[in-house]
Amino acid sequence: MSPSPASPLRRPLRIASLVLAGLGVLFWAGAMVATYMTPASRGDGFHMLGAILATIYLVTLVLPGLILALMDRWPWVSLGFGIAAVSIASDAVVPWLPWGALLS
């Protein structure tokens, strides 16, 4: 029995999922850098909450989408994970960007 032909949308969905997962990984890396740039004089450890939440974000949204995209399995689910990850990251980042400095 011959295998069923691949869907014509499978490759674009996989590429989109990989791009969105890559953006999620970049957001996580930026959160880690921002967390560890906290001055040592604060020393209360509260800044580590950001690292914990960013790692939970990475493990629950970004990595499942990335793994599914790399394995080329369930492209719509992988895209859903990627869209959810980027929407949460943009909701966290966009209000804090210095739009006046960026657009001038």
C-alpha positions, 0 to 999 in steps of 0.5 A: 500500500502506498503512503498517502500524499503529503498535504500541500500546506504541511511545509508552510505550516512547519516553517511557520511553526519553526519561526514562531518557536524560534521567536519564543526561544529568543523571548525566553533568552531575552528574559534570562538575560534581563533577569541576570542583569539585575544588580547584585545589590538588590539581593532579595531573589525576587528577580528570579521569579521572572526566570522561573515564569519564563522557563515555565513558558518555554517548557509548556508552549515553546518546546512542544511546538518546536519538537512537533515542528522538528518531528514534522508531526501534527502541523496545526497543533504545532502552529497553535503552540507557536501562535500562543507562545508568540502572542503571550510573548508579544503581550509581555514585551510590546507594552514595555518597548520604548516606542518613542525611541524606536520610531524616531 
